[in-house]
Amino acid sequence: MPIGMSNPLAGRAAANAAEAQTLPRRRIHGGGTEAPVRHAAAIETTTDAPSSTAPRIRRSNWRATLVGALVGLLIVMVPLMKWLIEFQVTAAAERRMQETTARTAAARCFELKAHGATNACLKDLEIKSNPVD
């Protein structure tokens, strides 16, 4: 813009400022002079005198309740998962020990010379390893 020319927007800005002073303010997000309306869950309620030392009851936000419940669930799940893992490891060790014992006993059966004795020994092991309740 050449030197000496006036800004055409400057006059418009001044006119807008004068117009804004004459118009009443628009309410945005409850920005009026009235007291803001609060949600019923956020209002603190007391039934005692103001000098009472009783705690005020305030209903909490549902998000805070959800986060609290999830944290509590996490705290419960940690020892539960620890116990489950320990149980699985112990059960696997016991199973391996039983399988080793069964293989050793089957190897003893196959060391027998007679075919009938080997079959009888294997049937006996099968009966012992699968007890009927």
C-alpha positions as CSV (number, residue, x, y, z in Angstrom):
1,M,0.0,0.0,0.0
2,P,1.5,3.4,-0.9
3,I,2.4,5.8,1.8
4,G,-0.2,8.4,2.7
5,M,-3.2,6.2,1.8
6,S,-5.5,5.4,4.7
7,N,-6.4,1.9,5.6
8,P,-9.9,1.1,4.4
9,L,-10.3,-1.5,7.1
10,A,-9.6,1.0,9.9
11,G,-12.9,2.8,9.4
12,R,-14.8,-0.5,9.3
13,A,-13.2,-1.6,12.6
14,A,-14.2,1.6,14.3
15,A,-17.8,1.3,13.1
16,N,-17.9,-2.3,14.3
17,A,-16.6,-1.2,17.7
18,A,-19.2,1.5,18.0
19,E,-22.0,-0.9,16.9
20,A,-20.8,-3.5,19.5
21,Q,-21.1,-1.0,22.3
22,T,-24.7,-0.2,21.5
23,L,-25.9,-3.8,21.1
24,P,-26.5,-5.9,24.2
25,R,-24.0,-8.7,24.8
26,R,-24.9,-12.1,23.4
27,R,-25.1,-14.9,25.9
28,I,-22.5,-17.6,25.1
29,H,-22.4,-20.8,27.2
30,G,-24.6,-19.3,29.9
31,G,-22.4,-16.2,30.2
32,G,-25.2,-14.0,31.4
33,T,-25.5,-12.2,34.7
34,E,-27.7,-14.9,36.2
35,A,-26.3,-17.5,38.5
36,P,-25.2,-20.5,36.4
37,V,-27.5,-23.6,36.5
38,R,-25.7,-26.6,37.9
39,H,-26.4,-30.2,37.4
40,A,-28.2,-31.8,40.4
41,A,-25.4,-34.3,40.9
42,A,-22.8,-31.5,41.4
43,I,-24.7,-29.6,44.1
44,E,-23.4,-30.1,47.5
45,T,-26.1,-30.9,50.1
46,T,-26.0,-30.7,53.8
47,T,-28.7,-31.2,56.3
48,D,-26.8,-30.1,59.4
49,A,-26.0,-26.6,60.7
50,P,-23.1,-24.9,59.1
51,S,-21.0,-25.3,62.3
52,S,-21.4,-29.1,62.0
53,T,-18.2,-31.1,61.5
54,A,-20.0,-33.8,59.5
55,P,-18.6,-34.4,56.0
56,R,-20.5,-33.1,53.1
57,I,-22.0,-35.6,50.8
58,R,-21.2,-35.0,47.2
59,R,-22.2,-37.3,44.3
60,S,-19.2,-38.1,42.2
61,N,-18.8,-38.0,38.5
62,W,-19.5,-41.3,36.8
63,R,-16.1,-41.2,35.0
64,A,-14.3,-41.0,38.4
65,T,-16.4,-43.9,39.6
66,L,-15.5,-45.9,36.5
67,V,-11.8,-45.2,36.9
68,G,-12.0,-46.2,40.5
69,A,-13.7,-49.5,39.7
70,L,-11.2,-50.3,37.0
71,V,-8.2,-49.5,39.4
72,G,-9.9,-51.8,42.0
73,L,-10.3,-54.5,39.4
74,L,-6.7,-54.2,38.4
75,I,-5.6,-54.5,42.0
76,V,-7.7,-57.7,42.4
77,M,-6.5,-59.2,39.1
78,V,-2.8,-58.9,39.9
79,P,-2.7,-61.4,42.8
80,L,-5.3,-63.6,41.0
81,M,-3.0,-63.8,37.9
82,K,0.0,-64.5,40.1
83,W,-1.8,-67.4,41.8
84,L,-3.0,-68.8,38.5
85,I,0.5,-68.7,37.0
86,E,2.0,-70.4,40.0
87,F,-0.8,-73.0,39.9
88,Q,-0.2,-73.8,36.2
89,V,3.6,-74.1,36.8
90,T,3.0,-76.5,39.7
91,A,0.5,-78.6,37.8
92,A,2.9,-78.8,34.8
93,A,5.7,-80.0,37.1
94,E,3.5,-82.7,38.7
95,R,2.3,-83.8,35.3
96,R,5.9,-84.1,34.0
97,M,6.8,-86.2,37.1
98,Q,3.8,-88.5,36.6
99,E,4.7,-89.0,32.9
100,T,8.3,-89.8,33.8
101,T,7.1,-92.4,36.3
102,A,4.8,-93.9,33.8
103,R,7.5,-94.1,31.1
104,T,9.9,-95.7,33.6
105,A,7.3,-98.3,34.6
106,A,6.5,-99.0,30.9
107,A,10.2,-99.5,30.2
108,R,10.3,-102.1,33.0
109,C,7.4,-103.9,31.4
110,F,9.2,-104.1,28.0
111,E,12.2,-105.6,29.7
112,L,10.2,-108.8,30.5
113,K,11.0,-111.7,28.2
114,A,7.5,-113.2,27.7
115,H,5.1,-111.4,25.3
116,G,2.1,-112.2,27.5
117,A,3.9,-110.9,30.6
118,T,4.7,-107.6,28.8
119,N,1.0,-107.2,27.8
120,A,-0.2,-108.1,31.3
121,C,2.2,-105.6,32.8
122,L,1.1,-102.8,30.4
123,K,-2.6,-103.5,31.1
124,D,-1.9,-103.3,34.8
125,L,-0.2,-100.0,34.4
126,E,-3.1,-98.7,32.3
127,I,-5.5,-99.7,35.0
128,K,-3.4,-98.0,37.7
129,S,-2.9,-94.8,35.7
130,N,-6.6,-94.3,34.9
131,P,-8.5,-94.8,38.1
132,V,-12.3,-94.9,37.8
133,D,-14.1,-92.6,40.2
